[in-house]
Amino acid sequence: MNRKKKPVIAIIFGGCSPEYNVSLQSACSVIRNMDREKYTVVLIGISSQGGWYVFDGAIESIASDTWHDVRHCTPVAISPDRTNPCLLLLKENTVQKLHIDAAFPILHGRNGEDGTVQGLFELAGIPIIGCGTLSSALCMDKDRAHKLVKSAGIDVPDSFTLTDIDNLPLILQQAHSIGYPLFVKPVKAGSSYGITKVSSPDKLPSAIASAKQYDSAILIEACISGFEVGCAIVGNDKLITGEVDEIELSEGFFDFHEKYTLKTSAIHVPARIDSETSTRIKQLAETIYKVLDCRGFARVDLFLSESGRILFNEVNTIPGFTTHSRFPGMLKAAGLTFEQIIDSVVETALER
């Protein structure tokens, strides 16, 4: 490939989000595994305070969160001018244009995975690697995602949504109709932040207060007897589907701490299920992916109940991308290398 013709890909990491540190680790894996013979890579770091910078330092300083050194950071903004899609570097009282062919946000949670960043790039006419503004926003909103998926005829756990937490007697009555144990979740949050498994009514108020720290809307959801399964998907119209994985828990639930330590859990790829069930899960995952207008890539999470019923849980539009994360693990089990996974997701933006 002619060096001048290499696509310029901007990898965006960090973010003004509780999941800032997770983003740093995911981004490092992507950066290290991008083929420099195929792509010119530009690194854009977003500080935890929300500052945007082009970063030209060592990759190791991203992993250690020491990347925000003024010697290696140039303030940057996205030009809203669609006639000349580019970044604007703010250097020494001058503005320099930097062309990019696509933006690859490796941002988790609020202000990155919820459609906000995607909207900026779509407004500027810069292709996004991954889901767009609408699908990102829908998938971040557990309540609306569940309603859309249910309208497509796919099972979802029983639930109700709270915006007013002052009427405790009514909340307790609604929770009783669902039954205990149940889950209390922020409607819009990732990595299981603010989620509590509640076993009795007296624990409900504190769980609601915990979820309220992350979002003004709260989802009260039935606990499914069974286990969680996932399906990695890449593509726009023609989809690549990874092997189904399974989360085995010995106690509690798959919370933020457990996702990154696996102290009391294990992830099995492929899942320990029969081939017919695996095929059903993949088919449902692909349907959900399309119903929620996903593009590029995403991880669809579902529940497999003890009776064999498959229910929708959520879609992660920017799942973890470390070498030991679930998303690449499922695709590796289907025969792709990490480099091939990155090539595949980048191509979904360049082909649009």
C-alpha positions as CSV (number, residue, x, y, z in Angstrom):
1,M,0.0,0.0,0.0
2,N,1.3,3.5,-0.9
3,R,2.3,5.2,2.3
4,K,0.5,8.4,1.3
5,K,-2.7,6.4,0.9
6,K,-2.7,4.9,4.4
7,P,-6.0,5.8,6.2
8,V,-5.4,8.2,9.1
9,I,-7.2,6.8,12.2
10,A,-7.7,8.8,15.3
11,I,-7.8,6.7,18.5
12,I,-9.6,8.5,21.3
13,F,-8.9,7.5,24.9
14,G,-9.6,8.6,28.4
15,G,-12.8,10.6,28.9
16,C,-14.7,12.5,31.4
17,S,-16.3,9.4,32.8
18,P,-16.0,7.0,35.8
19,E,-14.6,4.5,33.4
20,Y,-11.6,6.7,32.4
21,N,-9.0,4.2,33.7
22,V,-10.7,1.2,31.8
23,S,-10.5,3.3,28.6
24,L,-6.7,3.8,29.0
25,Q,-6.1,0.0,29.2
26,S,-8.4,-0.8,26.3
27,A,-6.8,1.9,24.1
28,C,-3.3,0.7,24.8
29,S,-4.3,-2.8,23.5
30,V,-5.7,-1.3,20.3
31,I,-2.8,1.0,19.8
32,R,-0.2,-1.8,20.2
33,N,-2.1,-4.0,17.8
34,M,-2.8,-1.6,15.0
35,D,-0.8,-2.4,11.9
36,R,1.3,0.7,11.1
37,E,1.9,-0.6,7.6
38,K,-1.9,-0.2,7.0
39,Y,-2.8,2.9,9.1
40,T,-1.4,6.2,10.2
41,V,-2.4,6.5,13.9
42,V,-3.2,9.8,15.7
43,L,-3.8,9.6,19.4
44,I,-6.3,11.9,21.1
45,G,-6.5,11.9,24.8
46,I,-9.4,13.3,26.8
47,S,-8.5,14.1,30.4
48,S,-10.7,13.2,33.3
49,Q,-11.6,16.9,33.4
50,G,-12.7,16.9,29.7
51,G,-9.7,18.5,28.0
52,W,-8.9,17.2,24.5
53,Y,-5.2,16.8,23.4
54,V,-3.3,15.2,20.5
55,F,-0.8,13.0,22.3
56,D,2.6,12.1,20.8
57,G,4.4,10.5,23.8
58,A,5.0,6.9,24.8
59,I,2.2,4.4,24.8
60,E,3.3,3.2,28.3
61,S,2.4,6.6,29.8
62,I,-1.2,6.0,28.7
63,A,-1.4,2.8,30.6
64,S,0.1,4.4,33.7
65,D,-2.1,7.6,33.3
66,T,1.0,9.8,33.1
67,W,0.2,10.8,29.5
68,H,-1.0,14.3,30.2
69,D,2.4,16.0,30.0
70,V,2.4,19.4,28.3
71,R,5.5,18.4,26.4
72,H,3.6,15.7,24.6
73,C,0.1,17.2,24.5
74,T,-1.3,19.7,22.0
75,P,-4.8,21.0,22.6
76,V,-7.2,19.9,19.8
77,A,-10.8,20.5,18.7
78,I,-13.0,19.0,16.1
79,S,-13.8,21.2,13.1
80,P,-17.6,21.4,12.6
81,D,-17.0,22.2,8.9
82,R,-18.2,19.2,6.9
83,T,-16.7,20.5,3.7
84,N,-13.2,19.9,5.1
85,P,-13.4,17.2,7.9
86,C,-10.4,17.6,10.2
87,L,-9.1,18.2,13.6
88,L,-7.9,21.7,14.7
89,L,-4.6,21.7,16.5
90,L,-4.1,24.8,18.7
91,K,-0.4,25.4,18.5
92,E,1.4,28.6,19.8
93,N,-1.5,30.9,19.0
94,T,-2.0,29.3,15.6
95,V,-4.6,26.8,14.3
96,Q,-3.3,23.9,12.2
97,K,-5.6,21.5,10.4
98,L,-5.1,17.7,10.7
99,H,-7.0,15.5,8.4
100,I,-8.3,12.1,9.6
101,D,-10.2,9.4,7.7
102,A,-12.0,7.9,10.7
103,A,-12.3,8.3,14.5
104,F,-12.0,5.2,16.8
105,P,-13.4,6.1,20.2
106,I,-12.2,3.7,22.9
107,L,-14.2,5.5,25.5
108,H,-16.4,3.7,28.1
109,G,-19.5,4.9,29.8
110,R,-20.9,8.4,30.0
111,N,-19.5,11.2,27.7
112,G,-18.0,8.7,25.3
113,E,-20.2,5.6,24.8
114,D,-23.5,7.4,25.0
115,G,-23.6,9.1,21.7
116,T,-22.2,12.5,22.7
117,V,-18.7,12.0,21.1
118,Q,-20.3,10.2,18.2
119,G,-22.5,13.2,17.5
120,L,-19.5,15.5,17.4
121,F,-17.8,13.4,14.7
122,E,-21.0,12.8,12.8
123,L,-21.6,16.6,12.7
124,A,-18.1,17.1,11.4
125,G,-18.6,14.5,8.7
126,I,-15.8,12.3,10.1
127,P,-16.6,8.5,10.0
128,I,-16.9,6.8,13.3
129,I,-15.5,3.3,14.0
130,G,-18.4,1.7,15.9
131,C,-22.0,2.6,16.6
132,G,-23.3,6.0,15.7
133,T,-25.1,8.7,17.7
134,L,-28.6,7.1,17.9
135,S,-27.6,3.5,18.6
136,S,-25.0,4.6,21.2
137,A,-27.6,6.7,23.0
138,L,-30.2,3.9,22.9
139,C,-27.9,1.2,24.1
140,M,-26.7,3.3,27.0
141,D,-30.3,3.8,28.1
142,K,-31.3,0.4,29.6
143,D,-35.0,1.3,29.9
144,R,-35.4,2.4,26.2
145,A,-33.2,-0.4,24.9
146,H,-35.4,-3.0,26.8
147,K,-38.6,-1.5,25.4
148,L,-37.4,-1.5,21.8
149,V,-36.0,-5.1,22.1
150,K,-39.2,-6.3,23.7
151,S,-41.3,-4.7,20.9
152,A,-39.3,-6.9,18.5
153,G,-40.6,-10.0,20.3
154,I,-37.5,-10.8,22.4
155,D,-37.9,-11.5,26.1
156,V,-36.5,-9.1,28.6
157,P,-36.5,-9.3,32.5
158,D,-39.5,-7.8,34.3
159,S,-38.7,-4.3,35.4
160,F,-39.9,-0.8,36.1
161,T,-38.2,2.6,36.0
162,L,-38.0,5.3,38.7
163,T,-37.5,9.0,38.2
164,D,-39.2,10.0,41.5
165,I,-37.6,8.2,44.5
166,D,-39.7,9.9,47.2
167,N,-42.7,7.6,47.2
168,L,-41.1,4.7,49.0
169,P,-44.4,2.8,49.7
170,L,-45.2,2.7,46.0
171,I,-41.7,1.7,45.1
172,L,-41.8,-1.2,47.6
173,Q,-45.2,-2.3,46.2
174,Q,-43.8,-2.4,42.7
175,A,-40.7,-4.2,43.8
176,H,-42.8,-6.8,45.6
177,S,-44.6,-7.5,42.3
178,I,-41.3,-8.3,40.7
179,G,-40.0,-10.3,43.6
180,Y,-36.7,-10.6,45.5
181,P,-33.9,-10.9,44.8
182,L,-33.8,-8.1,42.3
183,F,-31.3,-5.6,40.8
184,V,-31.2,-1.9,41.2
185,K,-29.4,-0.2,38.3
186,P,-28.8,3.3,37.0
187,V,-30.6,3.6,33.7
188,K,-27.5,5.1,32.0
189,A,-24.2,3.8,33.3
190,G,-21.6,1.2,32.3
191,S,-19.2,-1.3,33.9
192,S,-21.9,-2.2,36.5
193,Y,-21.3,1.1,38.3
194,G,-24.1,1.8,40.8
195,I,-25.7,-1.7,40.5
196,T,-26.8,-3.5,43.6
197,K,-28.4,-7.0,44.0
198,V,-31.1,-6.6,46.6
199,S,-32.4,-9.6,48.6
200,S,-35.0,-7.9,50.8
201,P,-37.1,-4.7,51.0
202,D,-35.1,-3.1,53.8
203,K,-32.0,-3.0,51.5
204,L,-33.9,-1.3,48.7
205,P,-33.6,2.4,49.8
206,S,-29.8,2.3,50.1
207,A,-29.5,0.5,46.7
208,I,-31.6,3.2,45.1
209,A,-29.4,5.9,46.7
210,S,-26.3,4.2,45.3
211,A,-27.7,4.1,41.8
212,K,-28.8,7.7,42.1
213,Q,-25.2,8.8,42.2
214,Y,-24.8,7.7,38.6
215,D,-28.1,8.7,37.0
216,S,-31.3,10.4,37.8
217,A,-33.4,7.5,36.5
218,I,-33.3,4.1,38.2
219,L,-34.2,0.7,36.8
220,I,-35.6,-2.0,39.2
221,E,-35.1,-5.4,37.4
222,A,-36.0,-9.0,38.2
223,C,-33.1,-11.3,38.9
224,I,-32.9,-14.2,36.4
225,S,-32.1,-17.6,37.7
226,G,-29.5,-18.8,35.3
227,F,-26.3,-17.2,34.0
228,E,-25.1,-14.4,31.7
229,V,-23.9,-15.1,28.1
230,G,-22.5,-12.7,25.6
231,C,-22.0,-12.4,21.8
232,A,-19.4,-10.3,20.1
233,I,-20.6,-8.9,16.7
234,V,-18.7,-6.9,14.0
235,G,-20.1,-5.4,10.9
236,N,-22.7,-3.2,9.3
237,D,-24.9,-5.3,7.1
238,K,-22.9,-8.5,6.8
239,L,-22.1,-9.5,10.4
240,I,-19.2,-11.5,11.9
241,T,-20.3,-13.2,15.1
242,G,-17.9,-14.5,17.7
243,E,-18.3,-17.6,19.9
244,V,-20.8,-17.3,22.7
245,D,-19.2,-16.8,26.1
246,E,-20.5,-17.7,29.6
247,I,-20.0,-16.0,32.9
248,E,-19.7,-18.5,35.8
249,L,-20.3,-17.0,39.2
250,S,-19.6,-18.6,42.5
251,E,-21.2,-15.7,44.5
252,G,-22.7,-12.2,44.1
253,F,-23.0,-10.8,40.6
254,F,-20.6,-9.6,37.8
255,D,-19.9,-6.2,39.2
256,F,-17.2,-3.7,38.3
257,H,-14.6,-5.2,40.6
258,E,-15.3,-8.8,39.5
259,K,-15.2,-7.8,35.8
260,Y,-11.5,-6.8,36.2
261,T,-10.3,-9.3,38.8
262,L,-12.3,-12.5,38.2
263,K,-11.7,-13.5,41.9
264,T,-15.0,-15.4,42.3
265,S,-16.0,-15.9,38.7
266,A,-14.8,-17.4,35.4
267,I,-15.4,-16.7,31.8
268,H,-15.9,-19.7,29.5
269,V,-15.3,-19.3,25.8
270,P,-17.1,-21.1,24.1
271,A,-20.0,-21.3,26.6
272,R,-20.7,-24.7,28.1
273,I,-24.0,-25.0,26.2
274,D,-25.2,-27.2,23.4
275,S,-24.8,-26.1,19.8
276,E,-28.5,-25.5,19.3
277,T,-28.7,-23.0,22.2
278,S,-25.5,-21.3,21.0
279,T,-27.0,-20.8,17.6
280,R,-30.3,-19.4,19.1
281,I,-28.2,-16.9,21.2
282,K,-26.2,-15.8,18.2
283,Q,-29.4,-15.3,16.1
284,L,-31.1,-13.3,18.9
285,A,-27.9,-11.2,19.4
286,E,-27.8,-10.3,15.7
287,T,-31.5,-9.4,15.8
288,I,-30.9,-7.1,18.8
289,Y,-27.9,-5.6,17.1
290,K,-30.1,-4.6,14.1
291,V,-33.1,-3.5,16.2
292,L,-30.9,-1.1,18.1
293,D,-29.3,0.2,14.8
294,C,-25.8,-0.9,15.8
295,R,-23.0,-0.5,13.3
296,G,-19.3,-1.3,13.4
297,F,-19.1,-3.5,16.5
298,A,-20.8,-4.2,19.8
299,R,-21.1,-6.9,22.5
300,V,-24.7,-8.1,23.1
301,D,-25.3,-9.5,26.6
302,L,-28.1,-11.9,27.4
303,F,-29.3,-14.2,30.2
304,L,-29.8,-17.9,29.8
305,S,-32.3,-19.0,32.4
306,E,-32.4,-22.4,34.1
307,S,-35.4,-23.3,31.9
308,G,-33.5,-22.5,28.7
309,R,-35.2,-19.1,28.2
310,I,-33.0,-16.4,26.6
311,L,-33.5,-12.8,27.7
312,F,-31.9,-9.6,26.7
313,N,-29.7,-7.8,29.2
314,E,-27.8,-5.0,27.5
315,V,-25.6,-3.9,24.6
316,N,-22.1,-2.5,25.1
317,T,-21.4,-0.4,22.1
318,I,-17.7,0.0,23.1
319,P,-16.9,-3.1,25.1
320,G,-13.5,-3.7,26.8
321,F,-10.7,-4.1,24.3
322,T,-7.8,-5.4,26.4
323,T,-6.3,-8.6,25.2
324,H,-8.1,-10.5,28.0
325,S,-11.5,-8.7,27.5
326,R,-14.6,-10.6,26.6
327,F,-15.2,-9.0,23.2
328,P,-11.9,-9.9,21.6
329,G,-11.9,-13.3,23.4
330,M,-15.1,-14.3,21.7
331,L,-13.8,-13.3,18.3
332,K,-10.5,-15.0,18.9
333,A,-12.4,-18.2,19.7
334,A,-14.1,-17.9,16.3
335,G,-10.6,-17.8,14.6
336,L,-9.7,-14.1,14.4
337,T,-6.4,-12.7,15.7
338,F,-6.4,-9.4,17.7
339,E,-5.0,-7.6,14.6
340,Q,-7.7,-9.1,12.4
341,I,-10.4,-7.9,14.8
342,I,-9.1,-4.3,14.6
343,D,-8.8,-4.5,10.8
344,S,-12.4,-5.7,10.7
345,V,-13.9,-3.0,12.9
346,V,-11.8,-0.2,11.1
347,E,-13.1,-1.4,7.8
348,T,-16.7,-1.0,8.9
349,A,-16.2,2.7,9.0
350,L,-14.1,3.1,5.9
351,E,-16.6,1.1,3.8
352,R,-19.6,3.3,4.7
